[in-house]
Amino acid sequence: MDAKEISLNEKEVKPVVDLLNDYLANYHIHYQKLRGCHWNIKGQNFFTLHVKFEELYTNAQLTIDEIAERVLTLGKPPHSRFADYISESEIKEIDTIGMKDLDMVDALLDDMAKLIEIERELLEATDKAGDDGSNDMVNRFMQFKEKNTWMLRSFAGKK
């Protein structure tokens, strides 16, 4: 399958595919960070954050799958090696062992800000390529993160 089979111009959609693969790399590092936070949360906020982190990593896992499948829909292979994710991701790994609960929240908020930044770039690229399918998908993912950013910031007592 290639982009022209779904009425898209392959040359115009190439920047979208490249950005989606970058997005995929960043999402994998974010996902693993969420798992680490879920596993290693301690303290008074354990019950609240343990459940929230599980909700977020479950959502991230589904999101990763949709991103990879969209790349395939556009006729290209999604990146699938951790070495590629680590080298291409702007989001960096952290050691969550012994981390304070609100420091975990801050780290995840930083990730979400970076993912939203990438999503805004993707929305521009998908619009330019006439790729409404990718645009709708990314917009949905961004709205989820925007809402959860507000919730986590409120939880942490931030403005």
N, C-alpha and C positions, 0 to 999 in steps of 0.2 A: 504494500500500500504506500502511496505517497500523497503529498498535499493536494495535487491536482485532482485526485479521486474524490476529494471532498470540496472541490471547487475553490481551492486556494492556490495561489502562485507560490511555488516552492522557493524561489529566490526571495520573495517578500516575507515568507514565513520563517526563513532561516534565522533571523535575529530572535524571533519568538522561541524557536527550539533551543537556541544557545542559552537564552535567559532562563528557559524552563529547566534546563540541565543545571545551571548555576543555582537556581531556586531549589531544585531537588537536593543538591549537595548541602546547601544551608539547612534545609529542613531535616536531613538525616542527622546532622550534628545537634540541632535543636531537639530532635526527638530523643537522642541518647542522653542529652542533658536533662530532659524531663524525666526519663527513666531513673537516672541517678538521683535526682531530687526526690522522686517518689520513694526510692529504696532507702535513702539516707536521711530523710527528714526526722528531726528530733525536737523535743521541747513542747511548750504549751500549745503551739499551733499544729501539733502533729495530726490530730484527727481531721481538722479542716483542710490542711494542705495536702495530706496524703491522698485524700479523695479528689481534691482539685487537680493535683498533678497527674493522677491516673486518668481523669477525664481528658486532660490536655494531651497526654501521650497517646491515648486511644484515638483521639481526633487526629493527631499528627500522623499516626500510622496510616489511617485511611486517606489522609491528604497526600501523603507520599505516594501511595498506590495510584491515586487519581492523576497526580502530576506525571508519573512514569507512563501511565496509559495514554495520557494526552500526547506526550512526546511520540509514542508509538503510533497514535492516530494521525499525527502529522508526518509519519513516514520515516522517522529516524529512531535509532536506538537510545534509550535512556542510559545515563551513566549508572553503573551498578557495582563499582568497587569502592570500598571504604578509603583506599589510598587516594582515589580521585575526589571523594567527598571532602576529606581532610585538606587536601592541597587546594581545592577550588573554593571552599567555603570561607566566607568572610566571618561567619560565626565561628568562634573557637571553642575547643573543648575546655572543660574545667573539671577539677576534682571536687566532687560534691561531698566526699567523706569529711565529716566534721564541720561542714559549713553551717552557719547560722540560718535559721528559717527565713528571715527577711532578706538576707544576702542572696538566698536562692531565688526569692521573688524578684529581687533587683536584676539578677542575671537573666532570668526568663523574660523580664520586661525589656531588657536590652536586646535579647534575641528577637522578640516580637517587633520591636521598633525596626530592626534591620530587615526582617521578613516583610514588614509593611512597606518599607522603602523599595525593596525588590518588586513587590506586588505593584506598586505605583509605576515603576519602570515597565513592568510587563503589561499593565493596562495601556500605556502609551504605545508600546510595540504591537500589541494585538490589535489595537484600534487602527494603527497605520497599515497593518497587514490585512485588515478586514476579517480577522479571525475572531468572530463573535463567540465561538465555542470556548476557546481558551479565555477570552475576556470574561465571560460569565462565570467560569470556574474560579478564576483568580479573584474576581470581585467577591464571590461568596466566601472564599477563604479569608480575604482581607476583613470582611465584615465580622467574621467570627473572632479574629485577633483583635480588632478594634474594641469590641465589646469586652473581651477578656482582659485587655489592657486596662480598661476603665475599672473593671472589677478588682484586679490585682492591685492597682494603684490605690483604690479605695480601701482595700484590705490592709495595705501597708501604711495607710494614713498620709498618702501623698496627694498633692494638688493635681 
